Amino acid sequence: MKLLHRTDYLFVGLGVLLVYGLGLFLPILDSDPAFNALVALRMHQTGNYVELYDHFMPYLDKPHLTFWLAAASYKLFGVSAWAYRLPSVLVALLGIYATYRLGKAAYNRETGLLAAVILATTQAFMLGNHDVRMDALLTGLVALAAWQFYEYLQQGTWRSILLGGFLAGLAFDTKGMVGVGVVGVALLIEVLHRRAWERLWSVKVLGGLAAFAVAILPVLWCFYLQFDLHPEQVIAGRREVSGVWFMLWEQNFERMSGGRFGKAGAGDPFFFFHTLLWAALPWSLLLYASWATRVYRVRQVPLPEWFTGGGALACLVLFSLSSFKLPHYLNVLFPLMAVWLAGWLVGTWERPHPAQLRFVTVTQWIITVLMLGVAYGLVFWVFGSQLPAWLGGTFVVLGLLLFRLIFLVKVPLRRALLFSAWGTLLVNLMLNGHVYPALDTYQGGRQLARLVEKHQVPMDHLYFTAPSPVYYNLELDAGTLLPPLDREEVVEELYKKKTIWVITPAEYTPAYVPQGARVKSQHCIDDYHVTRLTGKFLNPATRSSTLEQHCLLELERL
């Protein structure tokens, strides 16, 4: 008997499409996603697809692929949040399919299907498909490359090694060497496991390397044109910076050592191991259990592969050596983790171990109930004042329906897995359907965009006092990049245009009203950095104390 039925996969698949579809049309958060959308916007507006700019300064950090795809999407569909997300989300969905194929190749069809469900319903993966940085695209490409390289180890075909090399090159074009490293570590561990050295010493590997070189050449050529040919540019306080050398070597070690990015999480060697506890919800405790029990029993029950679990665990250790750590760095490992966990769960089903089965069922019920409790708290208490009655009623009915349907399932393990998957989808339906739209009302950039539209501010008369993530969504909604002005430049622009509009934090407002000018109108809005939630902000009683003000000033020369 199958662990999950065909209808189970069908309903989970429909739920995934609904949740991801809602996420596609959410406003972009004022952080890295909005910044990436603006880099692509500049490409789209200028037609310059070679050079990368942070507003009006050269940008040397990430490669071009995310920006190229977003700019192409703008050209096809117009400038919008959903057009920016679309390419990354589509590749992430391909990554779910590749995870199924990898699980099928390493184990069997049932393991592949369950691995796809696990990946699609992993919390941080779902978050990454609306809070789109580089990681949704990178994760999809790594899953595709990993599938092809595993096929190469099994069958040794030219097709697999060439496709694997090219896809690994596209992963490099997305975020540098990190994706290539993940696939390379997994490949090396599986070669050691199988002692399949003949696969590495084959002439076909040279073909894979050639395909990789073909994929990365356009990005390296663009960096060469922008940076290597212009050594006079000052990049992070240095001249004579090679963009090619940076991408091939320096980028990796700058993040490992902290460098110009700082040392986020440097003092916590277990950062990624405890971050995984929430990032991989609702499957995180099962992941740790699968590593612990399989390693413990490895001599008793030989494993069919170490490509996925061994590769992911080794990369976790390597990531932990870095001095710069952020939670979304884990996303690239989720396809490997999903296959490893699915293999463990199917093995638990086929060779029942009573204690292990009890652990899985009890753990998944507790975790999913807690997740649902937090989600309902966010919807009805934290942002309840902004909740339409019909939407609140819908969430209550869906919750009751979920519990009703689950108790119709008689097999405990199947019931626990379905409750985890459907429960997580319901959690993210509430987040995407209400919580994130409610958070958007506290994003200053979006509110300023509405003010600019309401007062019909001419875009060639609108300026910032300094570029800031607060204003990214204003620029994206306006479809144009706005120049910053210092106080002296405000005077110059007033002299030229007589009336200008300036956006500035409220505390700096008086400093930007020069002598010989007056404030014709002033409109201020509240702002909060919604990617850094705190207890004071989440508590409706103390939220107002956490808000900052930004003002739109209409200055007129006297």
C-alpha positions in Angstrom: 0.0 0.0 0.0 1.2 3.5 -0.9 2.1 5.9 1.9 0.2 8.8 0.3 -2.5 8.5 -2.4 -2.8 10.1 -5.8 -5.6 12.4 -4.5 -3.3 13.5 -1.6 -0.7 14.7 -4.0 -3.4 16.4 -6.2 -4.9 18.4 -3.3 -1.4 19.4 -2.0 -0.4 20.5 -5.5 -3.5 22.6 -5.8 -2.8 24.2 -2.4 0.7 25.0 -3.4 -0.4 26.7 -6.6 -3.0 28.7 -4.7 -0.5 29.9 -2.0 2.3 30.6 -4.4 -0.1 32.4 -6.8 -1.2 34.7 -3.9 2.4 35.3 -3.0 3.2 36.3 -6.6 0.9 39.4 -6.4 2.0 40.6 -2.9 3.7 44.0 -2.6 7.5 43.7 -2.4 9.1 44.1 1.0 11.4 47.1 1.5 14.6 45.1 1.6 16.8 43.1 -0.7 13.9 42.0 -3.0 13.0 45.7 -3.7 16.6 46.6 -4.3 17.0 43.7 -6.8 13.8 44.9 -8.5 15.3 48.4 -8.9 18.6 47.1 -10.3 16.5 45.2 -13.0 14.4 48.4 -13.5 17.5 50.4 -14.3 18.5 47.7 -16.9 15.0 47.8 -18.4 14.9 51.6 -18.6 18.4 52.2 -19.9 18.7 49.1 -22.1 22.1 48.6 -20.5 22.2 44.9 -19.7 26.0 44.8 -19.2 26.5 47.1 -16.2 25.0 46.7 -12.7 24.2 49.8 -10.6 23.0 50.5 -7.1 21.0 53.5 -8.2 23.8 55.6 -9.7 26.8 53.8 -8.2 28.5 50.7 -9.7 27.3 47.5 -8.0 29.7 44.6 -7.4 28.2 41.8 -5.4 25.8 39.5 -7.2 25.9 38.3 -10.8 23.4 39.2 -13.5 21.0 36.4 -14.1 18.3 37.4 -11.6 18.4 41.0 -13.0 18.4 39.8 -16.6 15.3 37.6 -16.1 13.4 40.3 -14.1 14.2 43.0 -16.7 13.0 40.6 -19.5 9.8 40.1 -17.5 9.3 43.9 -17.1 9.7 44.2 -20.9 7.0 41.5 -21.5 4.5 42.3 -18.7 5.4 45.8 -17.5 7.1 47.0 -14.3 5.4 45.4 -11.3 6.1 43.3 -8.2 4.6 40.2 -9.8 6.6 40.6 -13.0 9.8 40.8 -10.9 8.9 37.6 -9.1 7.6 35.6 -12.0 10.9 34.2 -13.4 12.2 33.1 -10.0 9.0 31.5 -9.0 8.7 29.5 -12.3 12.3 28.2 -11.8 11.5 27.3 -8.2 8.5 25.3 -9.4 10.9 23.5 -11.8 13.1 22.9 -8.8 10.2 21.1 -7.1 9.9 18.9 -10.2 13.6 18.3 -10.2 13.5 17.3 -6.5 10.8 14.7 -7.5 13.1 13.3 -10.2 16.1 13.3 -7.9 14.1 11.4 -5.3 12.8 9.0 -7.9 16.3 8.3 -9.2 17.9 7.9 -5.8 15.0 5.8 -4.3 11.7 5.3 -6.0 8.7 7.2 -7.4 7.0 7.4 -4.0 10.0 8.9 -2.4 10.3 11.4 -5.2 6.7 12.5 -4.9 7.0 12.9 -1.1 10.2 14.9 -1.5 8.4 17.3 -3.8 5.7 17.7 -1.2 8.2 18.3 1.5 10.1 20.9 -0.5 7.0 22.7 -1.7 5.7 23.0 1.9 8.9 23.9 3.7 8.3 27.3 5.4 11.4 29.2 4.3 11.1 27.9 0.7 7.5 29.2 0.6 8.6 32.5 2.1 11.4 32.8 -0.5 8.9 32.5 -3.3 7.3 35.9 -2.5 10.2 37.5 -0.6 12.2 36.9 -3.8 15.9 37.5 -3.5 18.4 35.4 -5.4 17.5 32.2 -3.5 14.3 31.1 -5.2 16.1 31.1 -8.6 19.2 29.6 -7.1 17.4 26.8 -5.3 15.5 25.8 -8.4 18.7 25.7 -10.5 20.6 23.8 -7.8 17.8 21.2 -7.7 17.9 20.8 -11.5 21.7 20.6 -11.5 21.8 18.0 -8.6 19.2 15.8 -10.5 21.3 15.8 -13.6 24.6 15.1 -11.8 23.0 12.3 -9.9 21.7 10.8 -13.2 25.3 11.1 -14.5 26.6 9.1 -11.5 24.0 6.4 -12.2 24.1 6.2 -16.0 27.2 8.1 -17.1 25.5 9.8 -20.1 26.8 12.8 -22.0 23.3 14.4 -21.8 23.3 14.4 -18.0 26.9 15.8 -17.5 26.4 18.5 -20.1 23.1 19.6 -18.7 24.4 19.4 -15.1 27.4 21.5 -16.0 25.3 24.1 -17.8 22.8 24.3 -15.0 25.6 24.7 -12.4 26.8 27.5 -14.5 23.4 29.2 -14.4 23.5 28.8 -10.6 26.9 30.6 -10.6 25.3 33.3 -12.8 22.7 33.8 -10.0 24.8 34.0 -6.8 28.4 33.0 -7.5 30.1 29.9 -6.4 27.8 28.9 -3.5 25.3 26.9 -5.7 28.2 25.3 -7.5 29.8 24.4 -4.2 26.7 22.8 -2.9 26.3 20.5 -5.9 30.0 19.8 -6.0 30.1 18.8 -2.3 27.1 16.5 -2.8 28.7 14.9 -5.9 32.0 14.3 -4.2 30.4 12.7 -1.2 28.4 10.3 -3.4 31.5 9.4 -5.4 33.2 8.5 -2.1 30.1 6.5 -1.0 30.0 4.5 -4.3 33.8 4.6 -4.9 32.8 5.6 -8.4 36.0 7.4 -9.3 35.7 6.4 -12.9 32.9 8.9 -13.3 35.2 11.8 -12.2 38.2 10.7 -14.4 36.0 10.3 -17.5 36.5 12.6 -20.5 32.8 13.4 -20.2 33.6 15.5 -17.1 35.6 17.8 -19.5 32.4 18.2 -21.4 30.6 19.2 -18.3 33.3 21.8 -17.4 33.0 23.2 -21.0 29.2 23.5 -20.6 29.8 25.2 -17.2 32.3 27.7 -18.9 29.8 28.5 -21.6 27.1 29.3 -19.1 29.3 31.6 -16.9 31.1 33.4 -19.8 28.4 36.1 -20.4 28.5 37.1 -16.8 32.3 37.2 -16.5 32.5 39.2 -19.8 30.0 41.8 -18.4 32.1 42.1 -15.2 35.2 42.5 -17.3 33.6 45.3 -19.3 32.3 47.2 -16.3 35.2 46.8 -13.9 38.4 45.3 -15.3 38.4 47.9 -18.2 37.8 50.7 -15.7 40.4 50.4 -12.9 39.9 54.0 -12.0 36.5 53.3 -10.4 36.4 53.3 -6.6 34.6 50.1 -5.3 34.3 49.7 -1.6 37.1 52.1 -1.1 39.5 50.4 -3.5 40.7 51.1 -7.1 41.8 48.6 -9.7 39.1 46.1 -8.7 38.7 43.1 -11.1 35.1 42.1 -11.5 36.2 38.7 -13.0 38.5 37.9 -10.1 35.9 39.1 -7.6 33.3 36.7 -8.9 35.6 33.7 -9.3 37.4 34.1 -6.0 37.0 37.2 -3.8 33.2 37.1 -3.3 33.3 33.7 -1.6 36.0 34.7 0.9 34.6 38.2 1.6 31.5 36.5 2.9 33.4 33.8 4.7 35.6 36.3 6.5 32.9 39.0 6.9 34.8 41.6 4.8 32.7 44.6 3.7 29.5 42.7 4.5 30.1 42.7 8.2 30.0 39.7 10.6 26.4 38.9 11.0 26.1 35.7 13.1 29.9 35.4 13.3 29.9 34.5 17.0 27.4 31.7 16.7 28.9 28.6 15.1 25.5 26.8 15.4 23.5 29.6 13.7 22.4 27.5 10.7 21.6 24.5 12.8 19.1 26.3 15.1 17.8 28.5 12.2 16.9 25.3 10.5 14.4 24.6 13.3 12.1 27.3 12.0 13.3 27.6 8.4 12.5 23.9 7.6 9.1 23.9 9.4 7.1 21.7 9.7 9.7 19.1 8.8 12.7 20.4 10.9 12.7 17.9 13.8 12.2 15.0 11.4 15.3 16.2 9.5 17.4 16.0 12.6 15.9 12.6 13.5 16.6 11.3 10.0 20.3 12.3 10.2 20.7 10.9 13.7 19.0 7.5 13.1 20.6 6.9 9.7 24.1 7.7 10.8 23.6 5.5 13.9 22.4 2.6 11.9 24.6 3.0 8.9 26.4 -0.3 9.5 23.2 -2.2 10.0 21.2 -0.8 7.1 23.4 0.4 4.2 22.0 3.5 2.5 21.3 3.7 -1.2 22.8 7.3 -1.3 24.7 9.9 0.6 24.3 12.5 -2.1 21.4 14.4 -0.5 21.7 14.0 3.3 25.5 13.8 3.3 25.8 16.7 0.9 23.4 18.9 2.9 25.0 18.1 6.2 28.5 18.8 4.9 27.4 22.1 3.5 25.7 23.1 6.8 29.1 22.6 8.5 30.9 24.6 5.8 28.3 27.4 5.9 28.8 27.5 9.7 32.5 28.5 9.2 31.4 31.7 7.6 31.6 35.0 9.4 28.5 36.3 7.6 25.3 34.3 8.1 21.7 34.9 7.1 18.7 32.6 7.4 17.9 32.5 3.6 21.4 31.0 2.9 19.8 27.7 3.9 17.3 27.6 1.1 19.7 26.2 -1.4 20.0 23.0 0.7 16.3 22.3 0.9 16.0 20.1 -2.2 18.7 17.8 -0.9 17.2 17.7 2.6 13.7 17.0 1.1 14.9 13.9 -0.8 16.9 12.7 2.2 13.9 13.1 4.6 11.5 11.5 2.1 13.7 8.5 1.8 13.8 8.1 5.6 10.0 8.5 5.9 9.2 5.9 3.2 11.7 3.6 4.8 10.0 4.1 8.1 6.7 3.2 6.4 8.0 0.1 4.6 10.0 -1.2 7.6 7.9 -0.1 10.5 9.7 0.8 13.7 7.0 1.5 16.4 9.0 4.1 18.4 10.0 5.9 15.2 6.5 6.0 13.9 5.2 7.4 17.2 7.9 10.1 17.1 6.9 11.2 13.6 3.2 11.3 14.2 3.3 13.0 17.6 6.0 15.5 16.5 4.1 16.5 13.3 0.8 17.0 15.2 2.4 19.2 17.8 4.4 21.3 15.4 1.6 21.9 12.9 -0.9 22.8 15.7 1.6 25.3 17.1 2.1 26.8 13.6 -1.6 27.1 13.1 -1.9 28.7 16.5 0.7 31.4 15.7 -0.9 32.1 12.3 -4.4 32.5 13.8 -2.9 34.8 16.5 -1.3 37.0 13.8 -4.5 37.2 11.8 -7.0 37.8 14.6 -5.0 39.5 17.3 -1.9 41.2 15.8 -3.6 42.5 12.7 -7.2 41.8 13.6 -8.2 45.5 13.3 -7.4 45.3 9.5 -9.2 41.9 9.0 -12.4 42.0 6.8 -15.1 39.8 8.4 -15.5 37.6 5.3 -11.8 36.8 5.3 -11.7 36.0 9.0 -14.7 33.7 8.5 -13.0 32.0 5.6 -9.9 31.2 7.6 -12.0 29.8 10.5 -14.0 27.6 8.1 -10.9 26.3 6.4 -9.3 25.5 9.7 -12.3 23.5 10.9 -12.5 21.8 7.5 -8.9 20.8 7.7 -9.4 19.1 11.1 -12.5 17.4 9.8 -10.8 16.0 6.6 -7.8 14.9 8.5 -9.8 12.7 10.9 -11.3 10.9 7.9 -7.8 9.5 7.2 -7.3 6.3 9.2 -3.6 5.5 8.8 -1.6 7.5 11.5 1.5 8.2 9.5 -0.4 9.3 6.4 -2.6 11.5 8.6 0.3 13.2 10.3 2.1 13.9 7.0 -1.1 15.3 5.3 -1.9 17.4 8.4 1.6 18.9 8.2 1.4 19.6 4.5 -2.1 21.0 4.5 -1.7 22.8 7.8 1.4 24.6 6.5 -0.4 25.5 3.3 -3.2 27.0 5.4 -0.7 28.9 7.5 0.8 30.4 4.4 -2.6 31.1 2.9 -3.3 33.3 6.0 0.1 34.9 5.8 -0.2 35.7 2.1 -3.9 36.5 2.2 -3.9 38.9 5.2 -0.7 39.2 7.3 1.7 40.4 4.5 -0.9 42.8 3.0 -1.4 44.2 6.5 2.4 44.6 7.0 2.5 46.5 3.7 0.4 49.3 5.2 3.4 50.1 7.4 5.9 50.3 4.5 6.8 53.9 4.0 7.7 53.5 0.3 4.3 52.2 -0.6 2.5 55.0 1.3 4.7 57.6 -0.3 3.9 56.2 -3.7 0.2 56.7 -3.0 0.9 60.3 -1.8 2.9 61.0 -5.0 0.0 59.7 -7.1 -2.6 61.5 -5.1 -0.9 64.9 -5.4 0.2 64.3 -9.0 3.9 65.0 -8.2 5.9 65.4 -11.4 8.6 62.7 -11.3 11.3 65.0 -12.8 10.7 67.3 -9.8 10.9 64.6 -7.1 14.1 63.8 -5.1 15.4 61.9 -2.0 17.6 63.4 0.6 19.5 60.0 0.4 18.8 56.6 -1.1 17.1 54.3 1.5 15.3 50.9 1.5 12.3 52.9 2.8 11.9 54.4 -0.6 12.5 51.4 -2.9 8.8 50.6 -3.3 8.1 54.2 -4.2 10.6 54.0 -7.1 9.3 50.6 -8.2 5.7 51.8 -8.2 6.7 55.0 -10.0 8.7 52.9 -12.5 11.7 55.2 -12.3 14.9 55.7 -10.2 15.0 59.0 -8.2 18.2 61.0 -7.6 19.3 61.9 -4.1 20.1 65.6 -3.3 22.2 67.1 -0.5 21.2 70.5 1.0 23.3 72.5 -1.5 21.8 70.6 -4.4 18.3 71.4 -3.1 19.1 75.1 -3.5 20.4 74.5 -7.0 17.3 72.6 -8.1 15.0 75.2 -6.6 16.9 77.9 -8.5 16.3 76.0 -11.7 12.7 74.8 -11.2 11.2 77.1 -8.6 9.2 74.2 -7.1 10.5 70.8 -6.2 9.4 67.9 -4.0 11.8 66.3 -1.5 11.4 63.1 0.6 13.2 63.0 3.9 13.0 61.5 7.4 10.8 63.7 9.5 13.7 64.7 11.9 15.7 66.1 9.0 12.8 68.2 7.5 14.0 71.6 8.8 17.5 71.1 7.4 16.2 70.7 3.9 14.3 74.0 3.8 16.9 76.4 2.5 16.9 80.1 3.1 14.8 81.9 0.5 12.3 79.0 0.2 9.2 77.9 2.0 7.3 74.7 2.6 4.3 74.9 0.3 2.8 71.6 1.6 4.0 68.8 3.8 2.7 65.2 4.0 4.1 62.7 6.5 3.6 58.9 6.8 4.6 56.2 9.3 7.1 53.6 8.4 8.4 50.3 9.9 11.1 48.0 8.6 8.7 45.0 8.3 11.4 42.4 7.7 12.6 43.0 11.3 9.6 42.2 13.4 9.8 42.8 17.1 7.4 42.1 20.0 6.7 45.8 20.4 5.6 46.1 16.8 3.5 43.0 16.9 1.7 44.1 20.0 -1.1 46.5 18.8 -0.9 48.4 22.1 2.8 49.3 21.6 3.1 49.4 17.8 2.8 53.1 17.4 6.0 53.6 19.5 8.0 51.6 17.0 7.1 53.7 13.9 9.3 56.3 12.2 8.0 59.2 10.1 9.0 60.3 6.6 7.8 63.4 4.9 7.0 64.5 1.4 7.9 68.3 1.2 6.8 70.6 -1.5 9.4 73.4 -1.5 8.8 76.7 -3.3 11.3 79.4 -4.0 10.3 82.8 -2.6 
